[in-house]
Amino acid sequence: MAMTNMPKTAAIDDAAAIGRSLARAFDGDPMMRWFFPDDSSREESLGSYFTTIFTRQYVHNGVCECTDAAAAFWVPAEAQDKAVPDAETIQQLLNILGDRAGLFRDTVKMAAKHAPQEPHWSLALLGADPAAQGQGHGAALLRSGLAKADAAGLPVYLESSKASNLPFYEHFGFTVREELHLPEGGPTLWTMWREPRHPVKA
């Protein structure tokens, strides 16, 4: 059966499929390889990581959409203060990260210092299974979320640690805002920003 790249609202029942898709999507991501350096266990660890943040955090306080092979987690302006992990979620994530937990904590703190203060939407993450890349899954999810942000008249913020993804986001109107160097020799993290566009009237 052919995969569909039509976005739909993600529900808790989609957690396992989303975890698998995102684990494969981020296997080559420099930051995720830094957090999970063991090749033999990375896919399983990434699956646990993404399933945890989806089921405990974003599905409740964000706008989560998925296709058959990709997922996107967005945080609207009004949910920025709510879509943060609680103590139990943080502990679960630290358990998954093991001896890389300190790096993760330092990175989160550093990124938070550079996050914009004005009202905005955030694209927390977007990923497509490499087996389906080039079939429009990521672009469909990005357009869907950007349309919602544009309808609210708000800009969008994201962070990317993969240089090859920057042109993709730039194609949709994002510009690089800052280039951050993560602690302890970690990879580069680019923050990006997109001003709202007025919806095209039919």
Protein Blocks (a to p, Z undefined) as FASTA:
>chain_A
ZZdfbdcdddfklmmmmmmmmmmmmmmgmklmmmmmclklmmmmmmmmmmmmmmmmmmmm
mccdddfkbccddddfklmmmmpccfklmmmmmmmnmmmlmmmmmmmmmmmmmpcfbdcd
ddfbacddfklgonlmmmmmmmmmmmmmmmnopacddddfbfklmmmmmmnopacfbdcd
deehiacdddddddddddddZZ
